[in-house]
Amino acid sequence: CTVNAIPLVPEDNSHYVEGVSRYIWMPDGDGNPHLVDLYEPADENFLASRNGNKNQYWLFTRQNRNNRQVLVNGNANSIRNSFYRGNRPTAVIAHGWNSGGTSSWVTQMVTAFLDRADMNVIVLDWSSTASGLYTTSVRAVPDVGRHLANFLRFLFNTAGGNWNNVHLVGHSLGAHVMGNAGRAAPSRPVRVTGLDPAGPQWGGNSNALNRNSAIYVESIHTDGGSLGIMDPISHADFYPNGGRNRQPGCSNNLCSHSRAQALFSSTVRNDHLNGRRCANLDQARKNQCTGSNLKMGNSNLSKRGNGLYGLSTGANWPF
């Protein structure tokens, strides 16, 4: 069957049919293509040894922009001896599959948040669990999210903090990690932003990011129907340039998938991209939306919205 033929051109997912195709090219944290077999069974031994227990939490503030402080769940001194302050807003950033907390887009996003406000920015590095087979990492997502929620509860109990002041941001598999963290939290975080939430194996998956993950859930779709999910799964779903490959300035799905990262970082900095409400998904796909305005992205914790939104962006920063 042709849907199960191995695609020969790296980065080219034009063959991919959601829920049908066996193989897909996926990027690592540096954008390099890896061929993923979506039929490969999850590695149970890997899951037993690598799960949310392996999460690392790296704190960045205006006092330590470039040098992370490692916060340890259950170790109060690691928090008391850090620059974390419970009266500041807190953003948490999660990478996706085969990536890590040192990826350049994560650093760019940390800097954007800290330039915008005096806040705590925590990078969730779950690279040891995200580095196995894709099918295994998918299975690990709920546990990684639950451990993050437990860590944040410990952090707030130790040094103050408020779920109404928390913004969880995740790319690809990391978006679903944040969805699980939000649902596992003792009180719902005020906001979760999904950056092109992962598509393969997530359609109809009850562990996916959804509207129950925060008071306000937003997704930015840039490679919908391929590496990212196309369906609206949030309170507000944005579809820049139709929400699919090829995004302006991109020549392949891998670039389009990562474009959500840069678009979001730019909106944290500039708050300049306006979505227009769409009547339906087909209108969003065709980028023909003319309804009411809602800003895409940004770091506003009091932001609220509902519906599907389309917009056009440029090909280069700041878009």
For each residue, the residues with C-beta under 8 A, 3 or more apart:
1: 4 5
2: 5 15
3: 15 17 20 21 22
4: 1 21 22 23
5: 1 2 15 23
6: 23 35
7: 12 13 15 23 24 25 35
8:
9: 12
10: 25 33 35
11: 25 33 252 253 254
12: 7 9 15 25 252 253
13: 7 16 24 25 226 227 245 252 253
14:
15: 2 3 5 7 12 21 23
16: 13 21 24 225 226 253
17: 3 20 21
18: 21 199 200 203 225 226 230
19: 203
20: 3 17
21: 3 4 15 16 17 18 24 38
22: 3 4 37 38 39
23: 4 5 6 7 15 35 36 37 38
24: 7 13 16 21 35 36 38 200 226 227
25: 7 10 11 12 13 33 34 35 36 253 254
26: 33 34 36 97 98 134 227 254
27: 30 31 32 33 34 98 227 254 257 258
28: 31 32 34 97 98 99
29: 95 96 98 99 100 102 103
30: 27 103 104
31: 27 28 254 255 258
32: 27 28
33: 10 11 25 26 27 254
34: 25 26 27 28 98
35: 6 7 10 23 24 25
36: 23 24 25 26 40 133 134 200
37: 22 23 40 135
38: 21 22 23 24 134 135 200 201
39: 22
40: 36 37 133 134 135
41: 135
42: 46 47 133 135 136 138 139
43: 46 47 132 133 136
44: 47 48
45: 48 49
46: 42 43 49 50 132 133 136
47: 42 43 44 50 51 136 139 140
48: 44 45 51
49: 45 46
50: 46 47 54 128 129 132 140
51: 47 48 54 129 140 143 144 147
52: 55 126 129 140 143 144 145 146 147 148
53: 147
54: 50 51 126 128 129
55: 52 73 124 125 126 129 144 147 148 151
56: 70 101 124 125 126
57: 70 71 72 73 122 123 124 125 148 151
58: 68 69 70 71 101 122 123 125
59: 64 68 69 70 71 82 83 84 120 121 122
60: 64 65 66 68 69 110 114 120 121 122 123
61: 64 65 83 84 85 88 114 118 119 120 121
62: 65 114 118
63: 83
64: 59 60 61 67 68 69 83
65: 60 61 62 110 111 114
66: 60
67: 64
68: 58 59 60 64 123
69: 58 59 60 64 78 82 83 84
70: 56 57 58 59 78
71: 57 58 59 75 78 79 82 84 122 151 155
72: 57 75 78
73: 55 57 147 150 151 154
74: 154
75: 71 72 78 79
76: 79 80 158
77: 80 81
78: 69 70 71 72 75 81 82
79: 71 75 76 82 84 155 158 159
80: 76 77 158 159
81: 77 78
82: 59 69 71 78 79
83: 59 61 63 64 69
84: 59 61 69 71 79 120 155 159
85: 61 88 120 159 160
86: 156 159 160 161 162
87: 160
88: 61 85 118 119 120 165
89: 117 119 120 165 166 167 301
90: 119 120 121 122 152 161 165 166 167
91: 113 119 120 121 122 166 167 168 169 299
92: 121 122 123 124 148 152 166 167 168 169 178 181
93: 101 106 109 110 121 122 123 124 169 170 174
94: 124 126 148 168 169 170 171 174 175 177 178
95: 29 99 100 101 103 106 124 125 126 127 130 170 171 172 174
96: 29 99 130 170 171 172 173 174 175 198
97: 26 28 130 134 137 172 173 198
98: 26 27 28 29 34 130 131 134 137
99: 28 29 95 96 103 127 130 171 174
100: 29 95 103 125 127 130
101: 56 58 93 95 106 123 124 125 127
102: 29 106 107 125
103: 29 30 95 99 100 106 107
104: 30 107 108
105: 108 109 171 258 261 262 265
106: 93 95 101 102 103 109 110 123
107: 102 103 104 110 111
108: 104 105 111 112 261 262 265
109: 93 105 106 112 113 169 261 264 265 268
110: 60 65 93 106 107 113 114 121 123
111: 65 107 108 114 115
112: 108 109 115 116 265 266 268 269
113: 91 109 110 116 117 119 121 268 299
114: 60 61 62 65 110 111 117 118 119 121
115: 111 112 269
116: 112 113 119 268 269 299
117: 89 113 114 299
118: 61 62 88 114
119: 61 88 89 90 91 113 114 116
120: 59 60 61 84 85 88 89 90 91
121: 59 60 61 90 91 92 93 110 113 114
122: 57 58 59 60 71 90 91 92 93
123: 57 58 60 68 92 93 101 106 110
124: 55 56 57 92 93 94 95 101 144 148 174 177
125: 55 56 57 58 95 100 101 102
126: 52 54 55 56 94 95 129 130 144 174 177
127: 95 99 100 101 130 131
128: 50 54 131
129: 50 51 52 54 55 126 132 137 140 144
130: 95 96 97 98 99 100 126 127 137 140 173
131: 98 127 128 137
132: 43 46 50 129 136 137 140
133: 36 40 42 43 46 136 137
134: 26 36 38 40 97 98 137 138 200 201
135: 37 38 40 41 42 138 139 201
136: 42 43 46 47 132 133 139 140
137: 97 98 129 130 131 132 133 134 140 141 173
138: 42 134 135 141 173 198 201 202
139: 42 47 135 136
140: 47 50 51 52 129 130 132 136 137 143 144
141: 137 138 144 145 173 176 177 180 207
142: 145 146 180 207
143: 51 52 140 146 147
144: 51 52 55 124 126 129 140 141 147 148 177 180
145: 52 141 142 148 149 176 177 178 179 180 181 182 183 184
146: 52 142 143 149 150 180 181 184
147: 51 52 53 55 73 143 144 150 151
148: 52 55 57 92 94 124 144 145 151 152 177 178 181
149: 145 146 152 153 180 181 182 184 185 186
150: 73 146 147 153 154 184
151: 55 57 71 73 147 148 154 155
152: 90 92 148 149 155 156 161 166 181 185
153: 149 150 156 157 185 186
154: 73 74 150 151 157 158
155: 71 79 84 151 152 158 159 161
156: 86 152 153 159 160 161 162 163
157: 153 154
158: 76 79 80 154 155
159: 79 80 84 85 86 155 156
160: 85 86 87 156
161: 86 90 152 155 156 165 166
162: 86 156 165 166
163: 156 166 185 186 187 188 189 190
164: 187 190 215 301
165: 88 89 90 161 162 190 301
166: 89 90 91 92 152 161 162 163 189 190 191
167: 89 90 91 92 189 190 191 192 193 299 301
168: 91 92 94 178 181 182 189 191 192 193 213 214
169: 91 92 93 94 109 178 192 193 195 264
170: 93 94 95 96 173 174 175 176 177 178 179 192 193 194 195 197 209
171: 94 95 96 99 105 174 175 195 196 258 260 261
172: 95 96 97 175 195 196 197 198 227 228 257
173: 96 97 130 137 138 141 170 176 177 198
174: 93 94 95 96 99 124 126 170 171 177 178 195
175: 94 96 170 171 172 178 179 194 195 196 197 198 209 219
176: 141 145 170 173 179 180 194 197 198 202 207 208 209
177: 94 124 126 141 144 145 148 170 173 174 180 181
178: 92 94 145 148 168 169 170 174 175 181 182 192 193 194 209 213
179: 145 170 175 176 182 183 192 194 197 207 208 209 210 213 217
180: 141 142 144 145 146 149 176 177 183 184 207 213
181: 92 145 146 148 149 152 168 177 178 184 185 189 213
182: 145 149 168 178 179 185 188 189 192 212 213 214 217
183: 145 179 180 212 213
184: 145 146 149 150 180 181
185: 149 152 153 163 181 182 188 189
186: 149 153 163
187: 163 164
188: 163 182 185 212 213 214 215
189: 163 166 167 168 181 182 185 192 213 214 215
190: 163 164 165 166 167 214 215 216 301
191: 166 167 168 214 215 216 217 218 301 303
192: 167 168 169 170 178 179 182 189 209 213 214 216 217 218
193: 167 168 169 170 178 217 218 219 220 264 297
194: 170 175 176 178 179 197 209 217 218 219 220 233 234
195: 169 170 171 172 174 175 219 220 260 261 264
196: 171 172 175 219 220 221 222 223 224 227 228 229 256 257 258 259 260
197: 170 172 175 176 179 194 202 208 209 219 221 228 229 233
198: 96 97 138 172 173 175 176 201 202 227 228 229
199: 18 202 203 223 224 225 226 227 228 229 230
200: 18 24 36 38 134 227
201: 38 134 135 138 198 205
202: 138 176 197 198 199 205 208 229
203: 18 19 199 229 231
204:
205: 201 202 208
206:
207: 141 142 176 179 180
208: 176 179 197 202 205 229 233
209: 170 175 176 178 179 192 194 197 213 217 219 233 234
210: 179 213 217 233 234
211: 217 233 234 235
212: 182 183 188
213: 168 178 179 180 181 182 183 188 189 192 209 210 217
214: 168 182 188 189 190 191 192 217
215: 164 188 189 190 191
216: 190 191 192 235 236 303 304 305
217: 179 182 191 192 193 194 209 210 211 213 214 233 234 235 236
218: 191 192 193 194 234 235 236 237 238 297 303 305
219: 175 193 194 195 196 197 209 229 232 233 234 236 237 238
220: 193 194 195 196 238 240 260 263 264 296 297
221: 196 197 224 228 229 230 237 238 239 240 243 244 260
222: 196 228 240 241 243 244 247 256 257 258 259 260 263
223: 196 199 226 227 228 244 245 247 253 256 257 259
224: 196 199 221 228 229 230 239 243 244 285
225: 16 18 199 228 230 244
226: 13 16 18 24 199 223 244 245 253 256 257
227: 13 24 26 27 172 196 198 199 200 223 253 254 256 257
228: 172 196 197 198 199 221 222 223 224 225 257 260
229: 196 197 198 199 202 203 208 219 221 224 233
230: 18 199 221 224 225 243 244 281 285
231: 203 281
232: 219 237 281 308
233: 194 197 208 209 210 211 217 219 229 237
234: 194 209 210 211 217 218 219 237
235: 211 216 217 218 304 305 306
236: 216 217 218 219 275 294 305 306 307 308 309
237: 218 219 221 232 233 234 284 307 308 309
238: 218 219 220 221 243 275 296 297 309 310 311
239: 221 224 242 243 278 284 285 287 308 309 310 311
240: 220 221 222 243 247 259 263 273 296 310 311 312 313
241: 222 244 247 248 287 311 312 313
242: 239 284 285 286 287 310
243: 221 222 224 230 238 239 240 284 285 310
244: 221 222 223 224 225 226 230 241 256 285
245: 13 223 226 250 252 253 256
246: 250 251 252 255 256
247: 222 223 240 241 250 255 256 259 313
248: 241 313 314 315
249: 255 259 314 315 316
250: 245 246 247 255 256 259
251: 246 255
252: 11 12 13 245 246 255 256
253: 11 12 13 16 25 223 226 227 245 256 257
254: 11 25 26 27 31 33 227 257 258
255: 31 246 247 249 250 251 252 258 259
256: 196 222 223 226 227 244 245 246 247 250 252 253 259
257: 27 172 196 222 223 226 227 228 253 254 260
258: 27 31 105 171 196 222 254 255 261 262
259: 196 222 223 240 247 249 250 255 256 262 263
260: 171 195 196 220 221 222 228 257 263 264
261: 105 108 109 171 195 258 264 265
262: 105 108 258 259 265 266 317 319
263: 220 222 240 259 260 266 267 273 296 297 313 319
264: 109 169 193 195 220 260 261 267 268 297
265: 105 108 109 112 261 262 268 269
266: 112 262 263 269 270 272 273 297 317 318 319
267: 263 264 270 271 272 273 295 296 297 298
268: 109 112 113 116 264 265 271 297 298 299
269: 112 115 116 265 266 318
270: 266 267 318
271: 267 268 295 297 298 300
272: 266 267 318
273: 240 263 266 267 295 296 297 311 313 319
274: 293 294 295 296 311
275: 236 238 289 293 294 295 296 309 310 311
276: 289 290 291 292 293 309 310 311
277: 289 291 292 293 294 307 308 309
278: 239 281 283 284 288 289 291 307 308 309 310
279: 283 289 291
280: 283 284 308
281: 230 231 232 278 284 285 308
282: 285 286
283: 278 279 280 286 288 289 308 310
284: 237 239 242 243 278 280 281 287 289 308 309 310
285: 224 230 239 242 243 244 281 282
286: 242 282 283
287: 239 241 242 284 310 311 312
288: 278 283 310
289: 275 276 277 278 279 283 284 308 309 310 311
290: 276
291: 276 277 278 279 307
292: 276 277
293: 274 275 276 277
294: 236 274 275 277 305 307 309
295: 267 271 273 274 275 298 300 303
296: 220 238 240 263 267 273 274 275 309 311
297: 193 218 220 238 263 264 266 267 268 271 273
298: 267 268 271 295 303
299: 91 113 116 117 167 268
300: 271 295 303
301: 89 164 165 167 190 191
302:
303: 191 216 218 295 298 300
304: 216 235
305: 216 218 235 236 294 309
306: 235 236
307: 236 237 277 278 291 294
308: 232 236 237 239 277 278 280 281 283 284 289
309: 236 237 238 239 275 276 277 278 284 289 294 296 305
310: 238 239 240 242 243 275 276 278 283 284 287 288 289
311: 238 239 240 241 273 274 275 276 287 289 296
312: 240 241 287
313: 240 241 247 248 263 273 319
314: 248 249 318 319
315: 248 249 319
316: 249 319
317: 262 266
318: 266 269 270 272 314
319: 262 263 266 273 313 314 315 316
